[in-house]
Amino acid sequence: MRVAIIGSSRDIHVRRWGQALAQAGAEVLYVGIEPDPEESLPYFCIGPPVTRPRLLDFLRRRRALREFLEEKKVEVAHPIYLTPAGIWVWSSGFRPYVVFTMGADVLEYGPAPPPLHRCWTLQGRVPTLIDYGTVLLRRWLLPSLLYPTLRQSLLILGDNYELCLSNKFFVKEKKYIELPTGIESMAEGAAEEGERWILSPRGATLLYQADIILAGYYQYLQRGGRYPLALLAGPYPIHPTVANYVRLIESHFPNMIYFFIKKIPKDEMTQVWARTVAFISAPVYDGYSYAVAEGRLVGALPIVNAIPAHLEVLTHGYNAWFVEPFTPEGLCEALFVVESLLKGPPFWRQPNAEWIQRFSALDRNAQLFLTLLDQALKAKK
């Protein structure tokens, strides 16, 4: 089966999922309008490359996209994210396609979107009035495009039931597949000598409530907390508020915060997880992430907020610790409870590892998807 993965080839979700489908037996092409990726992939750029494309850049190339997919005899177009990839494929008229919707992709434009200063497009900077106006305009315009994009998709992948059953976009539709984020097998790493820490895997942006995490952690240190915090920026820009909090903690509590600004290679990430006793994940949008899956697999205790995706697969006091409402004061209290839990046997490890191995293996999920896709294609004929 020849599948065209549509999206930014530099995006980790696009690459991981495309490579998993290729290993499961699909012939995968990567298609976008951005410059060639750094790594070697069968990537095709539609028209001149655009470093920072806007939705309009994609819509202008919708005809070229369709002609390219037909010329390459692509059997299924597979946009990763609804915006802009899903809208681009839908507007091109190419069929069939299967869109992979992720939590933030729908909820950014749903009936209860996150506050403006915590939206995807305003991360990494202090917004201006023009920035706010642009986001409001997108939130007003895009739902009318997302609805037909989802309705005309051969199948719909979502990363939790709450997303799949969203009445705003999936009215009377039952062609969805819940596919919890799959992870690659991870080599077990022996922790190096040194302190263990609490990890904030995407700790540099307001989208993941980094300001609340750091404010709560600062209170925790002021009251005598003993675990350092490791903060990962990853591919996300560092918000000025986050940088200020880090400097404040560093000045008052030296050697208690580790800020990893650059993206950490996979082999080094194994070492980071090996030193992690608990991790914090509190996105403002709904969805199930790689970081949560990896942390559960390696035996770290999840400290999470009560979004539907977390409530679906985690249970407070059994395999996770919920902080709701997610406030600095609530997180501070939770960190002290976690300290006491870490003194005893790690009761959360076995149920978490078993669940991940059964439901969240990337290779198994890719094979399952191709099987269901093949059935859907045959039923359509």
N, C-alpha and C positions, 0 to 999 in steps of 0.2 A: 504494500500500500504506500503510495507516494503522498506524503503529508507536508504541507507548507506551514511552518511555524511563522506567524506574523507578529512582529514586535521588535523591540530593541534587543539586538543580539548581545549587548553588553549587560543586559539585565540578568541577574543570577537565576530568577525563576524561569525565564525563557530558555537559558542554556541548560539548566538542570533537567527540565522537563523534555526538551528536545533531545538531549543525549540519552535520556532514559527510553524514549520512544524508539530511537535508533537501535539501542541495545536490545529492545524487545522485538525488533524485526521490521520496523517501518523504514522506508526511505525518506529521510527528512531533509528539507530545504529550509533555510532561514531567509526571511524576506523582510525588508524594512526600507527606510529612506535615510538612515543615519550612516556615518562613516563605517568602514569595515571594522569588525571587532579585532581586539588584540590577538586573540587566539585563532587557530586555524579552524574555520567552520565553512560548510558549503553555503556561504552567505551571498545574497543578491540584493543590490541596492536599486530601487526603482527610481530612475532619474538621478540627477546630481545629488550627492550626499548633503544632508543638512544637519549641522551639529546640534542645534536646539530646535527641533521642529515644533510647529504649532499645528493644531487640528486642521487649519486651513491648508497647510502644506500637504497633508495627507489627502484631503478631499480633492485638491487639484490633480492628484495622481491616481485617482480611483479608476479611471479608464485604463491607464497604463498598467495598473495592478492586475486588472481582470485579463488583459491581453497577455501579460506575462504568465499568469497561472494557467491559462488555457494553452499557451504555447508549450509550457513545460509539462503539460498533461497531468497536472496536479489533481488528485482524486478528492482530497479534502483540504480546505484552508482552515487553519487552526490558530485564530488570533488569541494571544495571551494578554489579558486585560480587555475590558470593554472600551476603555478610552486610552489612546485613540485607535488601537488596532482593530477592535471589534467593529466600531463605526466605519472604519476605512473599508473593511472587507464587505460589510453590509451594503455600503453606498456604491461599491464597485459593481454590484450585481452578480458577483461570482457565487455559485452554489454547487455543492453543499459546503457549508462551513460549520465548525463547532467552536463556540467561544468558551474560554476558560475564565470565569469571573472570579476575582478574588475579593475579599471582604471590603477593602477600602474602595474598590472600583465601583461598587454599587452604592455603598452607604454614603460616600461623598455627595451623591446626587439623590439620595433617598429622602423620605419624608422627615427624617430626624438627623440631618447631617451634623458633623462635629462643628464646634465653634470656628469661626473664620480663621482665627490666629493659629488653630491646630489643624488646618487642612493640608492636604498633600502639596499643593502648589505654592504655599507660603513658608515652607520650611527653610531654615538656614539664614533668614534675614528678618529685620524689623519691617513689617509691611507698611506700605504707603496707602493713601486713600485710593489711588489708582489700582493697586494690587487688590484691595478689598472689593472694589467695583468689578474687576475682572472676574474674581471668584464668584461673586453674586450673579453675574451675567451667565457664567458657565452653569451654575446650579439651576438657573431658570431655563436655559435653552436645551441643555443636554438630555434631560429625561425624555423629551419627545423623540430623540434619536435612539436612546438606549432601549426604549420599549420595543420598537420593531426589530432592532438588532437582536434582542433576545428571543423574540417570538419566532423569527425566521431561522434561527439556528437549528441545525439538525438535532443536536443534543446540547445540553447546557451543563457545564461542570461548575460546581460551587464548592467552597471549602467548609461549609457547615449547613445544617438544615435550616437555620434561621434565615440564611441568605437565600437558599434554594426556594423557600416558601414565602419570600417577600411578596406580599399582595400587590405592591406597586408595579412590579415588573413581571410577575409570573402567574397572572390571573388565569385560572383554569388550565394551566399547563403542567404536565406531569412527565416531561421528557428530561428531567434533570438527573444528574448523578452527583451524589456527595462523594468527594474524593479528598479526605483529609490530607494535608500537605505531607507528601512522602519524603523521606530522607534517605540518603545513601548510607550504606554500612560504614560504621566508623571504627577505625582501629582503636583498641583500648590503649590509653596512655597512662603510664605510671607517673603520678604526680611528682614533680621535682620537690626537693627540700624547700621549705618556706611556708609562709602563712597560707591558710585557705581563705578564700574570699567569697563574697556575694557578688553575683554578676548581673549587670544590666546590659543585655546583649545589643540593644539599639538605643543606647542612652544619650544620644546627642541631639535629639529632636523633640519638639513639643508634641508631635504626632503620637509619640510613645510616652507622653507625660513626664519627660525628663526633668522638668522643673519641679514637679511634685515629688518625684523620686529623690532628687538631690536635697530638697527642703526637708523631707522626712528623714533622710539619712543624716543630715546635719543635726537634727534634733536627737537622733539616736546616738551620735557621737557625743553630743553635749551631755547626755545622761549616762555616759559611760559605756556605750556599746563597744564591742571588742573586734568585730569582723570588719576588715577593709572592704571597700567597694571597687570593683573593676568595671569600667565604663567603656563600651565599645561604640565608636562612631560609625564604623563600617563604611558603606558607600554614601551615607547621608551627610549633608552639610551640617556644621555645628552651629546651632542657634546661639546668638549672643547671650541670651539669658543663661543658657547652659554653661557657656564659657565663664561667665561671671560667678556662677555657683561653684564651679570647680576651683577657681582661684580662691574663693572664700574658704572652702574646705581645706585646700592645700596650705593656706596661711595659718589656720588655727589648729589643724590636725595633720601635721606632716606625716607622710608615709602611710596614710589611711585611704588614699584614693589613687587608683591607677587608671589613667585615661589613655586608651589606645585610639589614636586619631586615624591612623592609616588602616586600610583593610588588612585583616590578618589572614595569611595563607592557611589552607586547610590543615596541613600537618601541624602548624603552630596552634591552631584553634583546638586541636586535640589536647594539647598541654593546658590551654586556658580552661577547658572543661574539666580536666583532671584535678585542677585546684579549686574548682567551684563546689561549694556545699549547698548553695541555694541560688536561685536566679529570679529576677523580677521582670515580668512582662505585663504591661498595662496599656495597650493601644487604645486610642479613643474610638476606633472603628471595630467592627466585628470581623472575625476571621481567625484562622488557625495557622500558626507560623512555623517555619523551619526551626527557629530558635527554641520554641517551646518543645517541639518534638525532639531535638537534639539533647536539650537539658534533661528531659524525662528519660531518654535512653541511657544517659551516662549516670543517672542516679541522683542528680541534684534536685532539691525540693523546689517546686514551682511556687512563687509568690505572685498571685495574679489578681486582676480585677474581674468583676462579674459580668463580662460580656457574654452573649449567648454561646459563642464557640467554646469558651472556657467552661461554662456551665454544662455544656453538652458532654464533655469528655473528662472533666475533673470533678472531684468531690472534696469539699472542705474537710480537712482533718483526716482524710483517708489517703489521697495521693497529691494533695496540694494545700496551700493555705491562701484563702481568699481575703482580700482587703476591700471592703465595700461599706460605705463609700470610699473611693480611693483618694484620700487626703493625706497631707504630710503627717498629721497627728495619727491617723489610722495606720499608715505605713510604719511609723516609728514604733507604735505599740506592737505591730505584727513582727517586726524585726527582733524584738526582745522575746516574743513567744517562740520564734524560730530558733533563737539561740538556745532556749531550753529544750526544744525538740531535738536539736542536733547533739545534745548530750546523751540521748538515748539511742536505741536501735532505729535505723532508717526504715520505718514501716512503709514508706511511700515507694521505695525502689522497685520491689518486685511487681506490684500492679502496674506501675508506669512502664517498666521495660516490657512486660508481657503485652500490654496494649499496643505499644509502638511496633513491636515485632509482628503483631497480628494484622494491624490496620494501617500502618504508616511506613511501609517499606516502599521506596521509590520504584524499584524494579517490578514489584508485584502490582503496584497501582498502574504502572504504564502498560503492563500486559493486560490487566483487567480492562483498561480504557480501550485498547485496540480491539479486544474481543467484542465489547459492547458497540464500538463504532462499526465494526464489520457487520454485526447483526442489524444495526440501524440502516446501514447502506443497502443491505439485501432486502430489508422490509420496504424500503422506499421505491425499489425498482418495480 
